[in-house]
Amino acid sequence: MLERSGDPAADRARLRAIVEETGARLVLVGLPLSLSGRPGAAATAAAAEAEALAQACGVPVRTFDERLTTVEAERRRRERSSRQRRAKGPQARQGIDAEAAAVLLGAFLDARRGSP
């Protein structure tokens, strides 16, 4: 997961470096559709960014529905931390974002395999 810096060109360059370093053959971008499944402003912006990333990174960039990934990530985290105190603040948010990214990737891979 790459945290945005506020400079899209610099972020794309950092992602390209990661792609080259890891030999990644695909970049996955979450598509924030509305609960009804319709694209709104955020989904339109994500799709445009995916196109820009494809040009910058030189590998295919796919978008995938990210609805409810944060909800699922929080549920998983609660299950794991039932014996621990729940983290608060920015670090907790980063943890949820990382977990949501893992949920997104798992759902994408399951869909490619034809799994539920």
MIZADO-432579 format. One record per residue (C-alpha): residue number from 0; residue in three letters; x, y, z. Coordinates in steps of 0.25 Angstrom, whole numbers, plus 5000, padded with zeros to 4 digits. Layout:
BEGIN
k=NUM | r=ALA | u=X | v=Y | w=Z
...
//
This chain:
BEGIN
k=0 | r=MET | u=5000 | v=5000 | w=5000
k=1 | r=LEU | u=5005 | v=5014 | w=4996
k=2 | r=GLU | u=5001 | v=5026 | w=5004
k=3 | r=ARG | u=4998 | v=5038 | w=4996
k=4 | r=SER | u=5007 | v=5050 | w=4997
k=5 | r=GLY | u=4998 | v=5060 | w=4991
k=6 | r=ASP | u=5007 | v=5061 | w=4978
k=7 | r=PRO | u=5001 | v=5051 | w=4968
k=8 | r=ALA | u=5013 | v=5051 | w=4959
k=9 | r=ALA | u=5023 | v=5048 | w=4971
k=10 | r=ASP | u=5013 | v=5037 | w=4975
k=11 | r=ARG | u=5012 | v=5031 | w=4962
k=12 | r=ALA | u=5028 | v=5031 | w=4961
k=13 | r=ARG | u=5028 | v=5024 | w=4974
k=14 | r=LEU | u=5018 | v=5014 | w=4970
k=15 | r=ARG | u=5026 | v=5011 | w=4957
k=16 | r=ALA | u=5039 | v=5009 | w=4965
k=17 | r=ILE | u=5031 | v=4999 | w=4974
k=18 | r=VAL | u=5026 | v=4992 | w=4961
k=19 | r=GLU | u=5040 | v=4991 | w=4955
k=20 | r=GLU | u=5046 | v=4987 | w=4968
k=21 | r=THR | u=5036 | v=4976 | w=4971
k=22 | r=GLY | u=5034 | v=4971 | w=4957
k=23 | r=ALA | u=5019 | v=4974 | w=4959
k=24 | r=ARG | u=5011 | v=4970 | w=4946
k=25 | r=LEU | u=4998 | v=4977 | w=4951
k=26 | r=VAL | u=4994 | v=4989 | w=4959
k=27 | r=LEU | u=4980 | v=4988 | w=4966
k=28 | r=VAL | u=4972 | v=5001 | w=4969
k=29 | r=GLY | u=4960 | v=5001 | w=4978
k=30 | r=LEU | u=4947 | v=5006 | w=4971
k=31 | r=PRO | u=4939 | v=5013 | w=4982
k=32 | r=LEU | u=4925 | v=5010 | w=4976
k=33 | r=SER | u=4912 | v=5015 | w=4983
k=34 | r=LEU | u=4905 | v=5004 | w=4991
k=35 | r=SER | u=4895 | v=5003 | w=4979
k=36 | r=GLY | u=4907 | v=5000 | w=4970
k=37 | r=ARG | u=4907 | v=5013 | w=4962
k=38 | r=PRO | u=4920 | v=5021 | w=4960
k=39 | r=GLY | u=4920 | v=5035 | w=4966
k=40 | r=ALA | u=4930 | v=5045 | w=4967
k=41 | r=ALA | u=4940 | v=5037 | w=4975
k=42 | r=ALA | u=4939 | v=5025 | w=4965
k=43 | r=THR | u=4941 | v=5034 | w=4953
k=44 | r=ALA | u=4953 | v=5040 | w=4960
k=45 | r=ALA | u=4959 | v=5026 | w=4963
k=46 | r=ALA | u=4957 | v=5022 | w=4949
k=47 | r=ALA | u=4964 | v=5034 | w=4943
k=48 | r=GLU | u=4975 | v=5031 | w=4953
k=49 | r=ALA | u=4976 | v=5017 | w=4949
k=50 | r=GLU | u=4978 | v=5021 | w=4934
k=51 | r=ALA | u=4989 | v=5031 | w=4938
k=52 | r=LEU | u=4996 | v=5020 | w=4947
k=53 | r=ALA | u=4995 | v=5010 | w=4935
k=54 | r=GLN | u=5003 | v=5020 | w=4926
k=55 | r=ALA | u=5013 | v=5023 | w=4938
k=56 | r=CYS | u=5015 | v=5009 | w=4942
k=57 | r=GLY | u=5016 | v=5002 | w=4929
k=58 | r=VAL | u=5007 | v=4990 | w=4934
k=59 | r=PRO | u=4992 | v=4987 | w=4934
k=60 | r=VAL | u=4984 | v=4995 | w=4944
k=61 | r=ARG | u=4971 | v=4989 | w=4948
k=62 | r=THR | u=4960 | v=4995 | w=4956
k=63 | r=PHE | u=4952 | v=4986 | w=4966
k=64 | r=ASP | u=4939 | v=4989 | w=4974
k=65 | r=GLU | u=4944 | v=4993 | w=4988
k=66 | r=ARG | u=4930 | v=4994 | w=4994
k=67 | r=LEU | u=4930 | v=4989 | w=5009
k=68 | r=THR | u=4944 | v=4986 | w=5009
k=69 | r=THR | u=4946 | v=4995 | w=5021
k=70 | r=VAL | u=4934 | v=4989 | w=5028
k=71 | r=GLU | u=4940 | v=4975 | w=5026
k=72 | r=ALA | u=4954 | v=4980 | w=5030
k=73 | r=GLU | u=4948 | v=4986 | w=5043
k=74 | r=ARG | u=4941 | v=4973 | w=5046
k=75 | r=ARG | u=4953 | v=4965 | w=5044
k=76 | r=ARG | u=4961 | v=4974 | w=5053
k=77 | r=ARG | u=4951 | v=4973 | w=5064
k=78 | r=GLU | u=4951 | v=4958 | w=5063
k=79 | r=ARG | u=4967 | v=4958 | w=5065
k=80 | r=SER | u=4967 | v=4968 | w=5075
k=81 | r=SER | u=4956 | v=4963 | w=5084
k=82 | r=ARG | u=4967 | v=4960 | w=5095
k=83 | r=GLN | u=4975 | v=4973 | w=5093
k=84 | r=ARG | u=4972 | v=4988 | w=5094
k=85 | r=ARG | u=4967 | v=4994 | w=5081
k=86 | r=ALA | u=4977 | v=5004 | w=5075
k=87 | r=LYS | u=4973 | v=5019 | w=5073
k=88 | r=GLY | u=4978 | v=5030 | w=5065
k=89 | r=PRO | u=4985 | v=5031 | w=5051
k=90 | r=GLN | u=4992 | v=5017 | w=5053
k=91 | r=ALA | u=4979 | v=5011 | w=5055
k=92 | r=ARG | u=4974 | v=5017 | w=5042
k=93 | r=GLN | u=4986 | v=5012 | w=5034
k=94 | r=GLY | u=4984 | v=4998 | w=5040
k=95 | r=ILE | u=4969 | v=4998 | w=5035
k=96 | r=ASP | u=4974 | v=5004 | w=5021
k=97 | r=ALA | u=4984 | v=4992 | w=5020
k=98 | r=GLU | u=4974 | v=4982 | w=5024
k=99 | r=ALA | u=4964 | v=4988 | w=5014
k=100 | r=ALA | u=4974 | v=4987 | w=5003
k=101 | r=ALA | u=4976 | v=4972 | w=5007
k=102 | r=VAL | u=4961 | v=4970 | w=5007
k=103 | r=LEU | u=4961 | v=4976 | w=4993
k=104 | r=LEU | u=4972 | v=4968 | w=4988
k=105 | r=GLY | u=4966 | v=4955 | w=4993
k=106 | r=ALA | u=4953 | v=4958 | w=4987
k=107 | r=PHE | u=4959 | v=4961 | w=4973
k=108 | r=LEU | u=4967 | v=4948 | w=4973
k=109 | r=ASP | u=4955 | v=4940 | w=4977
k=110 | r=ALA | u=4947 | v=4947 | w=4966
k=111 | r=ARG | u=4958 | v=4943 | w=4956
k=112 | r=ARG | u=4957 | v=4929 | w=4961
k=113 | r=GLY | u=4942 | v=4929 | w=4960
k=114 | r=SER | u=4941 | v=4927 | w=4975
k=115 | r=PRO | u=4930 | v=4933 | w=4983
//
